[in-house]
Amino acid sequence: MLLYVLGLTLCLSLFMSPHASDAASSMSTLELGNGVTYYGETKNGKPHGYGTMTWGKSKTYKGNWIAGKRSGQGTYKVVTRGEDSITELKYEGFWKNDKKEGKGELLIKEISLTGEMQEARIQTGTFTKDQWITGYEVRHITVADPPYSFVYKDSNMSLKILGDAGNILDGLKDGYFFSFTYQKGKVYKDVGVGDEFSQKQFSSFIKSVEKEIKPHINQFEKLAQKL
């Protein structure tokens, strides 16, 4: 029995060449010039599989690759230093051919050299060819009035609110907001500061769509906490 097992193992080892797995994927370090370094799985001398690429000290990508391009799920970080501020960018999500493609979250913050946050933006949802297409976008500009911008859009409905980050729904009902835009099919409502409108009628409209917009407003307030 022992001789049989040994013979079977020997036969399998002859048929299963180690070069077969090496040809598919191997861990390597690649020096690509101009401070660009990659460590991870490779195929035919290119990033393929899972690995990390760094562009000097300012950029990193950790995730999946196909034939030398970011494809699949991964995280990309960039830090850019300007004359009076530092911009931090982070994208977590899916890629295709080196572009954001599919579900993901993009967070950008601009911070003064003294450490104060000046502007921040978050986009979450679906991206196509690096562009945000559907989902949520929240912007916060500390020196702006109002300081927050909230946007939700999908193939059926769009919603945009300018104002503050807390108690958004109550603010709409009570008239404490800067602007409100809602569109779904033929239904369109656009009201802003300075417009002549009846707060009573507007509050009635908000109540009529409250069930639909409340989950989106809750998500606005949740995302604003990241900024």
VOBA-550343 format. One record per residue (C-alpha): x, y, z; residue in three letters. Coordinates in pm, 1 decimal, decimal comma. Layout:
REM VOBA-550343
<r X="X" Y="Y" Z="Z" type="ALA"/>
...
END
This chain:
REM VOBA-550343
<r X="0,0" Y="0,0" Z="0,0" type="MET"/>
<r X="283,6" Y="239,7" Z="89,1" type="LEU"/>
<r X="457,3" Y="170,6" Z="-242,3" type="LEU"/>
<r X="132,0" Y="242,7" Z="-424,8" type="TYR"/>
<r X="89,7" Y="582,3" Z="-251,7" type="VAL"/>
<r X="452,6" Y="676,9" Z="-321,0" type="LEU"/>
<r X="414,5" Y="578,7" Z="-687,9" type="GLY"/>
<r X="93,7" Y="778,5" Z="-722,7" type="LEU"/>
<r X="256,2" Y="1086,5" Z="-564,3" type="THR"/>
<r X="551,9" Y="1057,8" Z="-801,1" type="LEU"/>
<r X="323,9" Y="1037,7" Z="-1104,9" type="CYS"/>
<r X="124,5" Y="1343,2" Z="-992,7" type="LEU"/>
<r X="440,5" Y="1541,8" Z="-936,6" type="SER"/>
<r X="554,7" Y="1465,4" Z="-1292,0" type="LEU"/>
<r X="228,2" Y="1581,8" Z="-1444,3" type="PHE"/>
<r X="190,5" Y="1892,5" Z="-1223,5" type="MET"/>
<r X="482,8" Y="2102,5" Z="-1337,2" type="SER"/>
<r X="569,5" Y="2392,9" Z="-1101,9" type="PRO"/>
<r X="607,1" Y="2615,4" Z="-1405,9" type="HIS"/>
<r X="232,7" Y="2596,3" Z="-1473,6" type="ALA"/>
<r X="142,6" Y="2792,2" Z="-1158,4" type="SER"/>
<r X="440,2" Y="3027,5" Z="-1199,8" type="ASP"/>
<r X="323,4" Y="3118,0" Z="-1550,5" type="ALA"/>
<r X="-16,4" Y="3218,1" Z="-1416,7" type="ALA"/>
<r X="96,1" Y="3434,5" Z="-1124,2" type="SER"/>
<r X="401,4" Y="3508,3" Z="-911,6" type="SER"/>
<r X="500,7" Y="3761,8" Z="-645,0" type="MET"/>
<r X="749,4" Y="4016,2" Z="-772,8" type="SER"/>
<r X="891,0" Y="4361,9" Z="-716,4" type="THR"/>
<r X="887,9" Y="4586,6" Z="-1023,0" type="LEU"/>
<r X="1081,6" Y="4911,8" Z="-1051,3" type="GLU"/>
<r X="897,8" Y="5108,2" Z="-1319,5" type="LEU"/>
<r X="1097,8" Y="5431,8" Z="-1317,3" type="GLY"/>
<r X="1022,8" Y="5785,1" Z="-1194,6" type="ASN"/>
<r X="980,0" Y="5655,7" Z="-840,7" type="GLY"/>
<r X="707,7" Y="5405,5" Z="-932,3" type="VAL"/>
<r X="734,6" Y="5069,3" Z="-753,3" type="THR"/>
<r X="506,7" Y="4765,3" Z="-753,6" type="TYR"/>
<r X="503,1" Y="4461,4" Z="-529,7" type="TYR"/>
<r X="255,4" Y="4178,8" Z="-573,5" type="GLY"/>
<r X="134,6" Y="3917,8" Z="-815,6" type="GLU"/>
<r X="253,0" Y="3946,8" Z="-1173,6" type="THR"/>
<r X="206,7" Y="3781,8" Z="-1508,8" type="LYS"/>
<r X="428,8" Y="3830,3" Z="-1810,7" type="ASN"/>
<r X="618,8" Y="4099,1" Z="-1624,2" type="GLY"/>
<r X="311,1" Y="4312,0" Z="-1545,5" type="LYS"/>
<r X="94,7" Y="4360,5" Z="-1233,5" type="PRO"/>
<r X="-168,7" Y="4089,7" Z="-1248,2" type="HIS"/>
<r X="-367,6" Y="3965,4" Z="-952,3" type="GLY"/>
<r X="-329,2" Y="4142,6" Z="-618,0" type="TYR"/>
<r X="-61,0" Y="4395,7" Z="-534,8" type="GLY"/>
<r X="41,6" Y="4745,2" Z="-432,3" type="THR"/>
<r X="183,5" Y="5021,9" Z="-649,0" type="MET"/>
<r X="337,4" Y="5342,2" Z="-514,7" type="THR"/>
<r X="415,5" Y="5658,9" Z="-707,6" type="TRP"/>
<r X="683,5" Y="5815,0" Z="-487,5" type="GLY"/>
<r X="540,9" Y="5926,6" Z="-153,1" type="LYS"/>
<r X="224,7" Y="6087,1" Z="-288,1" type="SER"/>
<r X="20,3" Y="5805,0" Z="-444,1" type="LYS"/>
<r X="-62,7" Y="5444,4" Z="-363,4" type="THR"/>
<r X="-297,6" Y="5182,3" Z="-502,5" type="TYR"/>
<r X="-360,9" Y="4854,9" Z="-324,7" type="LYS"/>
<r X="-589,2" Y="4605,8" Z="-490,8" type="GLY"/>
<r X="-651,8" Y="4398,1" Z="-800,2" type="ASN"/>
<r X="-483,0" Y="4424,6" Z="-1139,5" type="TRP"/>
<r X="-530,7" Y="4278,9" Z="-1486,4" type="ILE"/>
<r X="-247,3" Y="4297,3" Z="-1738,7" type="ALA"/>
<r X="-85,6" Y="4598,2" Z="-1572,9" type="GLY"/>
<r X="-403,2" Y="4801,3" Z="-1518,0" type="LYS"/>
<r X="-613,8" Y="4858,7" Z="-1207,9" type="ARG"/>
<r X="-912,5" Y="4629,5" Z="-1253,9" type="SER"/>
<r X="-1137,6" Y="4483,2" Z="-986,9" type="GLY"/>
<r X="-1157,7" Y="4610,7" Z="-630,6" type="GLN"/>
<r X="-894,9" Y="4838,9" Z="-482,7" type="GLY"/>
<r X="-807,0" Y="5148,4" Z="-280,1" type="THR"/>
<r X="-633,3" Y="5452,0" Z="-431,1" type="TYR"/>
<r X="-486,5" Y="5733,5" Z="-218,0" type="LYS"/>
<r X="-330,0" Y="6061,7" Z="-328,6" type="VAL"/>
<r X="-184,4" Y="6346,5" Z="-123,0" type="VAL"/>
<r X="-110,5" Y="6673,4" Z="-304,5" type="THR"/>
<r X="56,2" Y="6970,6" Z="-140,2" type="ARG"/>
<r X="-26,1" Y="7320,0" Z="-268,9" type="GLY"/>
<r X="98,3" Y="7663,7" Z="-173,7" type="GLU"/>
<r X="-141,7" Y="7704,8" Z="117,6" type="ASP"/>
<r X="-321,7" Y="7370,4" Z="152,0" type="SER"/>
<r X="-296,9" Y="6993,1" Z="131,4" type="ILE"/>
<r X="-547,6" Y="6788,5" Z="-67,3" type="THR"/>
<r X="-616,8" Y="6429,0" Z="35,3" type="GLU"/>
<r X="-801,7" Y="6196,6" Z="-203,2" type="LEU"/>
<r X="-916,8" Y="5843,4" Z="-130,9" type="LYS"/>
<r X="-1121,7" Y="5613,6" Z="-352,8" type="TYR"/>
<r X="-1238,3" Y="5270,4" Z="-240,6" type="GLU"/>
<r X="-1426,4" Y="5063,1" Z="-491,8" type="GLY"/>
<r X="-1414,8" Y="4897,8" Z="-829,2" type="PHE"/>
<r X="-1193,6" Y="4969,5" Z="-1130,5" type="TRP"/>
<r X="-1168,8" Y="4874,5" Z="-1494,4" type="LYS"/>
<r X="-878,2" Y="4954,6" Z="-1727,1" type="ASN"/>
<r X="-729,1" Y="5203,2" Z="-1477,5" type="ASP"/>
<r X="-1056,4" Y="5395,5" Z="-1432,6" type="LYS"/>
<r X="-1318,0" Y="5401,7" Z="-1157,7" type="LYS"/>
<r X="-1592,3" Y="5170,4" Z="-1278,6" type="GLU"/>
<r X="-1876,7" Y="5032,7" Z="-1068,0" type="GLY"/>
<r X="-1962,2" Y="5076,1" Z="-700,7" type="LYS"/>
<r X="-1729,8" Y="5294,7" Z="-498,6" type="GLY"/>
<r X="-1673,7" Y="5585,1" Z="-262,2" type="GLU"/>
<r X="-1461,3" Y="5892,0" Z="-335,8" type="LEU"/>
<r X="-1355,4" Y="6121,0" Z="-50,8" type="LEU"/>
<r X="-1163,2" Y="6445,0" Z="-109,4" type="ILE"/>
<r X="-1050,7" Y="6683,6" Z="165,3" type="LYS"/>
<r X="-866,7" Y="7012,6" Z="135,5" type="GLU"/>
<r X="-684,8" Y="7105,1" Z="456,1" type="ILE"/>
<r X="-493,0" Y="7423,1" Z="535,7" type="SER"/>
<r X="-125,2" Y="7398,4" Z="625,5" type="LEU"/>
<r X="-226,0" Y="7474,9" Z="984,9" type="THR"/>
<r X="-451,2" Y="7166,8" Z="990,4" type="GLY"/>
<r X="-794,2" Y="7327,1" Z="943,1" type="GLU"/>
<r X="-1042,0" Y="7163,8" Z="706,7" type="MET"/>
<r X="-1141,2" Y="7405,3" Z="430,2" type="GLN"/>
<r X="-1345,6" Y="7195,9" Z="189,0" type="GLU"/>
<r X="-1454,5" Y="6834,0" Z="165,7" type="ALA"/>
<r X="-1655,0" Y="6626,4" Z="-77,0" type="ARG"/>
<r X="-1778,0" Y="6269,2" Z="-74,9" type="ILE"/>
<r X="-1935,8" Y="6078,0" Z="-362,1" type="GLN"/>
<r X="-2071,8" Y="5729,1" Z="-318,8" type="THR"/>
<r X="-2261,6" Y="5508,2" Z="-559,0" type="GLY"/>
<r X="-2181,6" Y="5415,0" Z="-918,0" type="THR"/>
<r X="-1890,3" Y="5542,1" Z="-1126,0" type="PHE"/>
<r X="-1834,8" Y="5507,8" Z="-1499,5" type="THR"/>
<r X="-1502,9" Y="5595,0" Z="-1667,3" type="LYS"/>
<r X="-1388,3" Y="5788,7" Z="-1358,5" type="ASP"/>
<r X="-1712,7" Y="5989,3" Z="-1338,3" type="GLN"/>
<r X="-1969,9" Y="5970,8" Z="-1058,1" type="TRP"/>
<r X="-2301,8" Y="5873,3" Z="-1219,6" type="ILE"/>
<r X="-2560,2" Y="5778,3" Z="-956,0" type="THR"/>
<r X="-2582,4" Y="5780,4" Z="-577,9" type="GLY"/>
<r X="-2497,5" Y="6045,5" Z="-319,7" type="TYR"/>
<r X="-2277,3" Y="6352,2" Z="-317,8" type="GLU"/>
<r X="-2218,9" Y="6573,0" Z="-13,9" type="VAL"/>
<r X="-2001,0" Y="6885,5" Z="-16,0" type="ARG"/>
<r X="-1891,9" Y="7093,6" Z="281,6" type="HIS"/>
<r X="-1725,4" Y="7431,7" Z="234,3" type="ILE"/>
<r X="-1652,0" Y="7588,3" Z="572,5" type="THR"/>
<r X="-1656,3" Y="7948,4" Z="449,7" type="VAL"/>
<r X="-1966,5" Y="7911,1" Z="230,5" type="ALA"/>
<r X="-2321,2" Y="8011,7" Z="316,2" type="ASP"/>
<r X="-2485,5" Y="7767,1" Z="324,5" type="PRO"/>
<r X="-2200,7" Y="7532,6" Z="417,7" type="PRO"/>
<r X="-2347,9" Y="7207,9" Z="280,9" type="TYR"/>
<r X="-2469,6" Y="7081,0" Z="-55,1" type="SER"/>
<r X="-2654,3" Y="6747,9" Z="-77,5" type="PHE"/>
<r X="-2730,8" Y="6564,3" Z="-401,3" type="VAL"/>
<r X="-2893,9" Y="6229,9" Z="-475,2" type="TYR"/>
<r X="-2966,4" Y="6101,3" Z="-824,1" type="LYS"/>
<r X="-3066,3" Y="5779,6" Z="-994,8" type="ASP"/>
<r X="-3236,7" Y="5690,7" Z="-1320,9" type="SER"/>
<r X="-3580,1" Y="5791,9" Z="-1187,1" type="ASN"/>
<r X="-3535,1" Y="6073,4" Z="-937,8" type="MET"/>
<r X="-3303,8" Y="6359,5" Z="-842,7" type="SER"/>
<r X="-3287,2" Y="6551,9" Z="-515,9" type="LEU"/>
<r X="-3071,2" Y="6852,1" Z="-422,0" type="LYS"/>
<r X="-3069,7" Y="7045,3" Z="-97,4" type="ILE"/>
<r X="-2854,4" Y="7337,7" Z="15,4" type="LEU"/>
<r X="-2839,0" Y="7412,6" Z="386,3" type="GLY"/>
<r X="-2701,5" Y="7273,7" Z="711,3" type="ASP"/>
<r X="-2617,4" Y="6914,5" Z="798,6" type="ALA"/>
<r X="-2849,6" Y="6863,2" Z="1095,0" type="GLY"/>
<r X="-3226,6" Y="6805,8" Z="1107,9" type="ASN"/>
<r X="-3263,7" Y="6854,0" Z="733,5" type="ILE"/>
<r X="-3614,8" Y="6713,4" Z="708,1" type="LEU"/>
<r X="-3749,7" Y="6926,2" Z="995,1" type="ASP"/>
<r X="-3579,7" Y="7228,2" Z="839,6" type="GLY"/>
<r X="-3765,0" Y="7171,9" Z="513,0" type="LEU"/>
<r X="-4097,0" Y="7147,2" Z="695,3" type="LYS"/>
<r X="-4031,1" Y="7461,8" Z="898,6" type="ASP"/>
<r X="-3871,4" Y="7672,3" Z="626,4" type="GLY"/>
<r X="-3513,1" Y="7659,3" Z="757,6" type="TYR"/>
<r X="-3326,1" Y="7573,7" Z="438,3" type="PHE"/>
<r X="-3151,5" Y="7756,2" Z="154,0" type="PHE"/>
<r X="-3282,5" Y="7569,9" Z="-150,3" type="SER"/>
<r X="-3464,2" Y="7248,5" Z="-241,5" type="PHE"/>
<r X="-3493,2" Y="7083,5" Z="-583,7" type="THR"/>
<r X="-3686,2" Y="6763,0" Z="-651,3" type="TYR"/>
<r X="-3763,5" Y="6598,2" Z="-984,0" type="GLN"/>
<r X="-3930,3" Y="6269,9" Z="-1062,2" type="LYS"/>
<r X="-4100,1" Y="6222,7" Z="-1395,3" type="GLY"/>
<r X="-4326,3" Y="6522,4" Z="-1452,8" type="LYS"/>
<r X="-4313,0" Y="6627,0" Z="-1088,5" type="VAL"/>
<r X="-4069,0" Y="6914,6" Z="-1041,0" type="TYR"/>
<r X="-4029,0" Y="7132,7" Z="-732,1" type="LYS"/>
<r X="-3764,2" Y="7403,2" Z="-705,4" type="ASP"/>
<r X="-3771,3" Y="7647,0" Z="-414,1" type="VAL"/>
<r X="-3493,0" Y="7870,9" Z="-289,0" type="GLY"/>
<r X="-3422,6" Y="8168,0" Z="-64,5" type="VAL"/>
<r X="-3575,1" Y="8481,8" Z="-216,3" type="GLY"/>
<r X="-3840,3" Y="8291,0" Z="-410,4" type="ASP"/>
<r X="-4203,9" Y="8375,7" Z="-348,1" type="GLU"/>
<r X="-4374,1" Y="8063,7" Z="-220,9" type="PHE"/>
<r X="-4615,8" Y="7949,8" Z="43,7" type="SER"/>
<r X="-4438,3" Y="7769,7" Z="325,7" type="GLN"/>
<r X="-4764,3" Y="7600,5" Z="414,6" type="LYS"/>
<r X="-4802,7" Y="7459,3" Z="62,5" type="GLN"/>
<r X="-4434,7" Y="7364,3" Z="50,0" type="PHE"/>
<r X="-4461,2" Y="7184,2" Z="385,6" type="SER"/>
<r X="-4759,7" Y="6995,7" Z="247,6" type="SER"/>
<r X="-4551,1" Y="6890,9" Z="-55,1" type="PHE"/>
<r X="-4265,7" Y="6775,1" Z="169,0" type="ILE"/>
<r X="-4506,8" Y="6561,0" Z="367,5" type="LYS"/>
<r X="-4637,2" Y="6407,0" Z="44,0" type="SER"/>
<r X="-4286,7" Y="6290,4" Z="-54,2" type="VAL"/>
<r X="-4149,5" Y="6241,3" Z="296,6" type="GLU"/>
<r X="-4158,7" Y="5862,6" Z="283,6" type="LYS"/>
<r X="-3955,4" Y="5866,7" Z="-39,1" type="GLU"/>
<r X="-3694,4" Y="6128,9" Z="49,0" type="ILE"/>
<r X="-3641,0" Y="6050,3" Z="418,7" type="LYS"/>
<r X="-3400,2" Y="5755,6" Z="357,5" type="PRO"/>
<r X="-3192,9" Y="5977,9" Z="127,6" type="HIS"/>
<r X="-3187,5" Y="6261,1" Z="381,0" type="ILE"/>
<r X="-3076,3" Y="6016,7" Z="649,4" type="ASN"/>
<r X="-2792,1" Y="5910,9" Z="421,0" type="GLN"/>
<r X="-2699,9" Y="6276,6" Z="360,1" type="PHE"/>
<r X="-2662,4" Y="6333,9" Z="733,0" type="GLU"/>
<r X="-2463,9" Y="6012,9" Z="776,6" type="LYS"/>
<r X="-2219,2" Y="6103,5" Z="498,8" type="LEU"/>
<r X="-2182,9" Y="6459,7" Z="630,9" type="ALA"/>
<r X="-2035,0" Y="6314,9" Z="948,4" type="GLN"/>
<r X="-1737,0" Y="6191,6" Z="743,2" type="LYS"/>
<r X="-1653,6" Y="6543,8" Z="625,6" type="LEU"/>
END
